[in-house]
Amino acid sequence: MFAKKMGAAVFIALTTIACSQAEITQPPIPVTPKVAANASGLDVYAGPRSRGAQVPQFRGQEIVQIRTWGAVDGGARSEMIGVNCILDSGVYSAAFQTPANVLVPDYGPNSPALFVRCESGSISGSTTVNVVNKTAQERNASAAGTGLLGAIVIGAVNEARRNNDTDDFGYNPITVQLR
C-alpha cells in the first residue's frame, strides 16, 4: 500500500516538474510578410484583396506559443531557453528565441501551415503544424466525459454544427523537440 502511495506521489511530482514551463518575458514577435508591397500590417493578402483577387479573408491576429525541449545536463529532457528558431508559412516568416509568443495573421480555415525550425549547438529540430478548428475542439472536449456512445453522438452533432465562416480557427501551442 505504501509503495502504491509513493509511486503516485512520485508520478505527481514528475508530472508537476514536466509540466512547468518557462515564463515568456519578451513581447510577442510579429511576423514579417515575404512580399511587403502586398501587405497592410499583418494582413499579407491586403493588396491582392483590394485588387479583387480571391484570397483568404483577414480575421485579425493570433498569438502562437512556441517552446523547445531537448536533452540538458546529463541527458534529462527539459524545456530549453534561448534557442534560435525560424517560423515560415510561405507568405510570412519570423526569427526569434524560445520560449516565444509569435503574432500571426488569422485567416480562419485558410490560415497557412506553419513550419518551425530550431537549432542549439549541434542539436536541432523542426515541425510543421496546421490550423485547427478551435470551436470544434472545445465542443469535442465537452464530449469526452460522456462515454463512448455519448462521444460518438456528440461528435456527430458537433460535426453537423461545423461552420467555417463562424467557427474560431487557430494554432495549438507548438513544441519543437531538439535531438
N, C-alpha and C positions, 0 to 999 in steps of 0.2 A: 504494500500500500504506500509506504513512504517513498519507494523508488518511483511509483507512478506519479506521485505528487511532485517529486523532484524533477522528473522528466518534463512534466507540464510547466514547472517553473522555469526550467532551462529553455524550453520552447518559447515561452512568453518573453523571456529576456532576449533571446536571439531574434525573435520577431521584432521586438522593440528596437534593437540595435540595427537590424537590417532595414527597418522602415524609416529610421531617422534620416532626414535629408538636410543637406547644407542650405543655409539661408542664401537667397539670391539678393545680393546687395546692389548690383548695378541696375540702372534703369532699363526698361525694355529697349531692345535693339531693333530699329526699323529696318525693313528690307530695302534694297536698292533696285529699282526697276532696271532691266537689262537694256531697254530702249527708252531713255528718258523723255524723248520727244512724244512718245505715246502716252505718258503717264501724267496724272494730276495727283500729287501726294502719293498715297499708297495704291491708288487705282491705276494699275498698269495698262488697263484697256480703255481709259478715258478718251484718248484721241480717236482710236478707231470707232468707238461707240458714237462719238459726236459726229462722225462722218457717215453714220448709218450702217456700219459693219455689224454683223451678227456675232457679238462677243458676250462673254458672261456678264451678268448684271452685278454691279458692285453693291454689297450689302453692308459694308462698313469694315471694321478691323477686328482682329482677334489676336490674343496673346497665346503663343505656343511655348510651353515649358520644355527645356531641353537639358538633360543631365548625362553624365558619363560615368560608367562603372568599369573597374578593372582591378587587376591584382596589385596590391600595395603591401609593403612591409612583410616579407616572408610568405607571400602567396595568397593571403586572405583577400577576398574580393570586397571592394568597398566603393563608395562614390568618390570620384576623382574631381578635384577642383582645379581650375585654371587650365583646362585642356583646350587647345586651339581647335576650332571647328568652322566648317562652312556649311551653309544651307543653300540649296539650289532647287528651284522649281521649274526652271526652263525660261520663265519670264521675269523672275526676280531672284536675288541672292542676298546673303548676309554673311559676315565673318564675325566671330565672337569667341569668348571663352566661357566654358561651363562652370557652374550652372548658370543658365540664362533664360530670360523670357524674350522671345523674338516676336515682334509685331508684324503680322502678315495681313494682307487683304483677305476679306471674306467674300467669296463668290458662290456661297451655298454649295449645292451638289456639284457645281462646275469648278470648284477650287482644285488647283493642280496638286499632284503628288509632291511630297517634299523629300528630297534626298539630303541626308546629313552625313558628313564625313568628319571624323575627329582623329587627331594624332597627338601623341605624347611620347617623345623619345622614340624608342623602337617599336612601340605598340600603336595600333590604330584600329578603327572600326567604322562601319557605316551602316546605315539603314535607310529604307525608303518607306514612307507612310502615306496612306491615302486619307482623304477627308472621310469622316464618318457622320452618320445621321445621329446627332446628339439627342434629338427628341425621341427617336425610336429606341436609343439606348436607355433613356430614362423610363420609357414605357416597359421595356423588357426587364429592367431591373425590378420593377414593381411586380412582375410575374414570377420572379424567382422563388418566392416563398409559398407558391400555390400548389406545389406538387406537379408531377409530370403532366397529368391530364389538364390541370388548370393552366400550366405554362403553355401547352400546345394551343388551347383555346384562346388564351390571351394573346399569344404570339400571332395567331391568325387574324384576330381582331385588330391588333396593332398594325399589322402589315396592310390591312384594308384601310386603315386611317392614315397611312403614309401620304405626305403631300410635300413634294419637293419645293413648291412655291412658298409654303409657310413654315415647314419644319426648320429647326435650327441645325446647321451643319458646322463642323469644326474638326480640329485635330486633337487626339488624345495626347497626354504628355509623352514625350519621346525620351527614351533612354538608349544611348549608344553603348554597346558592350565593346570594350577595348581588349584586344588579345595580342 
